[in-house]
Amino acid sequence: MNAGAAPDPDASGGAPTWLGRRIAMDGPATVAEFMTACLYDPRHGYYATRPSLGPQGDFITAPLVSQMFGELIGAWMAEVWRQMGGPAGVRLVEFGPGDGTLMEDVLRVLRRVPGLLDTAELWLVEPSRPLRTLQAERLAHARPRFADALGELPPGAPLILAANEVFDCLPARQFVRTVEGWAERRVGLDTTGRLAFGLSPPPSGAAENLPADAPLGAVAERSPAQTALAAEIGARVAEDGGAAVVIDYGRERPGFGDTLQALSRHAKVDPLASAGAADLTVHVDFAALAGAARAQGAAVSPVTSQRAFLCSLGVEARAAALATSRPDQAETIARQLHRLVAPDQMGELFKVVSIHTPGLDPPGFAPHEGTP
């Protein structure tokens, strides 16, 4: 491998020409740099060229499982708006709106809230041009405004924000505990020109907060991009008012483990063999997110499971109502509910947290009977 990084014989794959040339020129990439290139390169990255959602795509998200998910996010937003005193000019924001299904379901609920949509602005934060096209078509009736980043939204107005499966796509660095101490995992080229994982000494200060007593072989993941976005959201709601709900799969408390995965056609594939052609994700460090947001003056709810969150908002009652109104779809609705809340499905793997203005009490974080 280039630049003195030791090859990892456990994983290698064919290097796309564009990525191989970049690594040959610049040296092995950190895992974060590898993720950034594979996902966001404007010419070759997954989200720039071929994002594919839904049953026939590479992955499916909760809004695509059932309308109930988006409807309950809409109910959450409505209650937050009520707690804020029903301000005019509120900004409804979604990060990573996918194909627009979540916001379509949210708006169906918010239309029933007198006064909310009269002056509200809808903002979709989406850097992927192919996905923007889908969102613009689905949500044309709502006249959405688009941004590449939260910082593009003009300040001065309260916001109510949803981010479902967004933080897991932000790049993370990986560090491995060796007999010499912590080393950083990198992606380089082996002697045959194929992508390969390797290890190299971390830059000065990069591993200073990692535990010195970690077991040999332990993998620690750190995502400055995740904490930076949480801090930005925290600063925004602390300054302008509002609340954000973050839903993703990850850890409630810090831990060890290699969580980098690539998904193609709903199956896990080798991240190196599918560089640029598959979705890449890592687990979210919810404790780090909460700390970053609090440091900006925001309040943060307890971290809860998707199961507890949705059940607290009434997903079981909503499923029963849908089944009553559509008896021919009752079995399908039951399967959808199971997928969303069952512990062996999305119910426990996915976590939920709210970042909000101090004094607000966003719904969904109270204990629910039958949930942890």
Buried (B, 14 or more C-beta within 10 A) or exposed (E): BBEEBBBBEEBBBBBBEBBBEBBEEEBBBBBBBBBBBBBBBEEBBBBBBBBBBBEEBBBBBBBBBBBBBBBBBBBBBBBBBEBBEEBEEBBBBBBBBBBBBBBBBBBEBBEEBEEBBEEBBBBBBBBBEBBBEBBBEBBEEBEBBBBEEBEEBEEEBBBBBBBBBBBBBBBBBBBBBBEEEBBBBBBBBBEEEBBBBBBBBBEEEBBEEBEEEBEEEBBBBBBBBBBEBBBBBBBBBBBBBBBBBBBBBBBBEEBBEBBBBBBBEEEEBBBBBBBBBBBBBBBBBBBBBBBBBBEBEBBBBEBBBBBBBBBBBBBBEBBBEBBEEEEEEBEEBBEBBBBBBEEEBBBBBBBBBBBBBEEBBBBBBEEBEEBE
